[in-house]
């Protein structure tokens, strides 16, 4: 069984500015076709709209204003939370 890469990623709603850091993980097996992406912990004020094993398809909703957005977009990482590639 492969280990998992874990990192933090800042989520920010483009509509109302609500922000927080999500704790996520994915498979570190670079040969696998599936990254086995998972959000381990969402910050308060965000919820999953559509879960996916691909971070480009994982959809979130801001609980404050209802805006929907993709997990993988232009965002900032928490200090020391950048994913290893």
Secondary structure, 3 states (H helix, E strand, C coil): CCCEEEEEEEEECCCCCCEEEEEEEEECCCCCCCCCCEEEECCCCEEEEECCCCCCCCEEEECCCCCEEECCCCCCCCCCCCCCC
